[in-house]
Amino acid sequence: MPASEWMEIPVFIHGITPDPEPRTHDPDYDHLFELIQASLAEKGKPPFQEKSIRVEWGWDSNQTVQNDRYLAVTEKLVAEQAILIEQATPDFTLNPLRLVSPLLRRTFLYGFADLFYYVSSDGESAVRQNVFSHLVNQIFGREAYRSAKVSLTLMAHSAGSVIAHDLLYHLFRDEPSEVTMVNELRGQVKAGRLRIRRFYTFGSPITPLIFRTDALLLKLYKRELLDPAILGLKLSDNLSNPRWVNFWDKDDIAAYPVAFLYQNDNGIVKDQYLDLGDDFPAVHLRYWTSKLLADHVAETF
């Protein structure tokens, strides 16, 4: 199939938002996208022609739903009170970890709370409805005036990688999704008009969150590997491997390797190690500004 038949669209999904007053993630998306475009040009590869799809979730944004607004406000209320109590509690110690514990507490209260919300049944449903519907609207909005088929490259950070992983599962599993609009995309997949070209994850907690369901837990207990085809990553797609590149750093405690969990004889899934620093949580955000990451994306695209 000629490349011109495919409309290549990059999709960016941010992760946890540790900022109590979140802003748009456009600067992060812009920075990484510009680095990738430059790296593609350096390697003599055509850059993306299509405007990227940018997802916002977990805070009161222009894509907001009521649940996101509740989440953002409630996180701030809980965090402010918990931090005040901690500061007012006298307890002298020589423990050097006390130097970083306030920062880590804020990260948990403002950041990981987003992830805790998503893995709850209520949060999972609300975030999926928001994110999946936004993607569907963006894709169909472009496809309405184009004859090209749609090819997506997902670039997802932190908890956003979990959301993206769930999106792929809902798109390519046998059973229909409970998110109605996703089923419209599933129709495009079955008609051969929608594919996943590449899946890039960075700072991803997908591995520890594999324990969310009994089905996955039992499969791994039996020493069975997961099939990348359930995410739409199939050998029959005639695309080169790796299809999924997972970037991680040992000093980013939210990031884990994933390739060992999947059937991977053909290298469909690849863990790519990056050394971005040793100061968590700052290192967790450095993927967005990493020229090394952008070069690996361009090399594997």
N, C-alpha and C positions, 0 to 999 in steps of 0.2 A: 504494500500500500504506500503510495507516494507520501512523503512527509507533509506536503502541502494540504493534504486532506485533513490533517489534524490541527486543531486550534489549541496550542499549548498554553495552559493557564497555570501560573504559580499561585499557591494558596498558603497564606501565613496564619498560624494560630499560636497565640502567646500562651504562656503558662501561668503559674501562680503570680498574683499581683501583691507584693509585699508593701507597696506604697499605700498608706492610709488614705491618701487623696489621689487616686489613680488618674493618670492622664491617658491620652491616646497612645497606642503602641506604634503609631506610624513612624516615629523616628527610628525605632528598632527595625521595623520592617524595611524602611527605606535604606538604612545603612547596609543591612545584609544583602538586600536585592542589588544595590549598586556594586557591592563587592563581587557578587556572583556574576553579574553582567560583565564586569571588567575581566574577571577570570576566564569566562567563556570566550571573550574577544582575544585574550592573550593566547588561548589554546587553539585559536582558529575555528571556534565553534560558533554557530549562529546564536545570538542572544534571544531571550524571550521577547516576543513582539507584543504580546497581550498584557494589558494592565492586570496587576495582581489582585486577587481576592483577599481581603483583610478581615479577619474575624476578631471580634471583641466579645468577651464574656466575663462574668464574675464581678462586674462593677457597673455603675450607672453611666453607660455610654450611649452613643447615638444608635447603637443596635440593641439597646437595653430592653429587657422584659421586666415585669414587676419583680420577679424573684431575684434578678441581679441587683435591683435597687435595694431590696430587703437585705440581701447578703452584704453589700458594701456598707450600709448604714449600721447593721447589727455587729459586724466585725469591729467597726470603730468603737461602738459603745462598749462592747465586751473588753476589747484590748485596753482602752483607756482606764477602765476601772481595775482590771487585773494588774496593770503596770503600776498604777498608783498604790495599790495595796502592797505590791512587792517592794516599792521604794520606801514605803513607810514602815516596813517590818525590819527591826534591828537584828542583825546577826553578823558579827564581825568574824571574818575568816581569812586565812591566808591562801585559800583555794584560788589558783590562777585562772580557773575557768570562769570565775565571777567577772572577769574582765570582758568576756564575750557573751555571757549568759543573757544580759539585757537585749543584745542584738538578736540572739537566737530566739528568745521569747517573742520578740516583735515579728520575726520571720514566721514563726508558727502561728501567731495570732492573726496576722494580716495576710500571710502568704499561704501557708499550708492549710489554713482554714478553707480556702477556695477548693483545694483538692479533697479535703474531708467532706465538703458539701457535695462535690460532684460524685463521689463514690457512694453517697447515701442514695436510697431509692428515689426520694423526692427530688434531690438535686440532680441526679442523673437524668431524670425525665425532663426537668425544666431546662437544663443546659443543652441537652440534645435537641429539644424542640427549637430553642433559640439558634444554636449554631447550625444545625442541619438545615433548617428552613432558610437561613441567610445564604448558605451555600447554594441551595437549590435555586433561590431567586436570582442570585448573581449569575449562575450558569445559564439558566433559561433566558435571562435577560440579554445575554450575548448571543446565544444560539438562535434567538428569534430572527436575527437579521444576518445570519451566517449559514452557509451550506456546509461548512467544515464540521468534522466530528470533534468531540471535546476530549482532550488529553490533559489530565491533572497531575501536577507535581506538588505534593504536600510537604510543607516545611513547618514542623511543629516542635515547640519547646515545652519542656517540663510537663505540667498537667495537660497542656494542649496536645501533647503527643498521645496521651491516653484518650482524649476526645477524638483525635484523628484516627487512632487505631479502632475505636468503637464505630466510627463512621464507616470505615472500610468494611468492617465485619457486617454492618447492617446493609451495606450495598451489595455484598457478594455472597452472603449466606443464602441457604435455600428458602428459609421462611421469610415472609414479608416482615417489614419493620413496623413497630407501633407508631413511628413517626411518619404520618401519611405522606408528606412531601418527598421523603426519601424513596418511597415506592415509585414515584414518578421517575426518579433517577435510575432506579433498578430497571425500569422499562428500557431506558436508554442503553444500559449495560447489556441487557439481553439482545437488543437490536444491533449491537456492535458499534454504537455511536458514542460510547463513553468508556474510557480506560484510565487506569492509574499508571502513569509512566514511571514515576519515582516517588519514594516515600523517604523523607529525611527527618530524623528525630534527633534532638540534642537536649542534654540534661534531663533524660527521660526516666521516670519511675515505673515504666511499664512492667518491669520484671517483678518487683515486690507486689504490685497490684494484680499479678496473675492469680493471686489467691482470693479474688473477689467472688468467684463462682465455684460451686461444688463440681461442675462439669470439668472445668480446667484443672482444679485441684486433683480430682480423681485420675484424669489423664496423665498428669505428671507423676502421681503416686505410682501408676502402673509403668513408669519409665517410658512413656510414649511421648513422641515429639509432636509439636503442633504443625499443621500444614499451612504454609504461606498462601496457598490458593484460597483459603477462607478470607483472605484480605485482598483478593484480586490480583495477587502476585503469582502468575502462572507461567510455566515454561512455554506454553502454547501461544503466548502473546508476541513471540518473535522480537522481544526486546532484550538487550544485553544485560547481564548481571554485573553488579548487584542491583536489585530493584529497591531494596530497603537498606539505607545506610544509617546506622545509629552512632552518633558521636557522644563520647563520654569522657570524663576526667575523674580520676580517683579522688581528688580533693573536693569534687562536687558530690556531696553525700546524697543528693537526690537523683544522681545519674547512675545507671547500671548497664552492663552488657545484656544483649537480648538474643544474639544469634544462636547460642547453645540451646535455646528452648524450641527451635524450629528445625524441621527437616531441611537440610541445607547442603546436600551433597553437591549441588551445582552453584553454590555461592550466591543464592538469591538474597540472603540476608548477610550483611557485613557489619561488624562492630569496628568503628574507627576511633582509636584513642587519640585524644588531644591533650596536651599539657598547657592549660590556660592560666595556671597560677595555683596558689595553695591557700587562699583566704576565702573560705566559705562564710557568708553567702554570696560575696561579690563574684566569685568564680562562676556561680550558677548563671549569671547574666552575660558573661563574656562571649558566649557563642555568637551573639548577635553582631559582634564587632570583630570577629576572627577572620583574618585573611586566609589563614590555614584552612579553616572550615570551608570558606568559599571556594578555595582551590580544589578541595576534595569533591565538592559538589560539581564543579565544572568538569573535573576529570571523569566522574562517573556518570554525568548526564548524557 
